[in-house]
Amino acid sequence: MDAEADTWPSAYLAILPAGPIHTLDPTGYLIWSTAVDVGEETEVIAEVCVVTGETAGHIGADVTAFLGELVRMGLLKAGPES
């Protein structure tokens, strides 16, 4: 992914077979896919900062909050590496 947000993909996620479908905008997809790839919250924040050009001080709390929401919705599992 490059730094141009308008080129990032969106995603539709659901817990099958009957879960609701959740739509992730490009930023949500970036956070979710990075979390799936690297797992650890600090690494997710660092990678999102690299891609977006933002600082951890500016977006870290928002990324952390969104990761928590993904866990709450069952779209990401919390664990020692999350």
N, C-alpha and C positions, 0 to 999 in steps of 0.2 A: 504494500500500500504506500502511496506517496502522500505528500502533505496536502494535496488538493482534496478537500472534503467532498466536493461534488463528484469526485470519481470513485469514492468508496462505495462498496455494495451495502445494501440493506439486507435484512434477514427476517425470516419468519420461523419462530421456534415454537414447539409444542411438546408436551409430555404425552406420548402416545399410550393407549389408543384414544383416549377421550379428553385429553387436556385442552384447555383453551389455547388458541393461537395467539402468540405474542409477536408483535412487529417491532423490530429493532431498527431505528434510524441508523444512518452510517456511523455516527459516533458510538451508539450503543453496540453496533456490530463490532467495531474496532475494539472496544473494551471486552466484550464477551469472547471474541475469537482470540484475543491476546491472553485472556485468563485461561482459556482452554489449552493454549499452547505452552504458557510459562507457569501458570498456577499461582505463584507467590505474589501477594498483593503489591509489595514494593517493586517487584519486577514488572508487574502489569503497569503500574503508574509510570515507571521509567520508560517503558516501551511506548506507551501512549504519548508521553512527552516528546520522545524522539520523532514519532510520526506527525504529531500536530504542531511541534515547535513551541509548545507551551512549557511552563515550568511546573514542577511538582507543587510548589507553593501556591500556584494559581489554580490547578485542577485536581490536585491530590485528594482533597476532601470529597469532591464530586465523584471521582472515580471510585473511591472507597464506598461512598453511599450507593452508587449504582451496582457495584459488586454485591453489596448486601441485599439489594432489591432482587438481583438475579437469583441469589441463594433463597430468599424468601419465596420467590415464585417457583422454585424447584428447577430452574434452568441452569443452575450451576451448583455443584456440591461444595460445601465448606469442608475444610479439613486442615491438617497441619500445614499443607503447602498453599492454602488459600489466603 
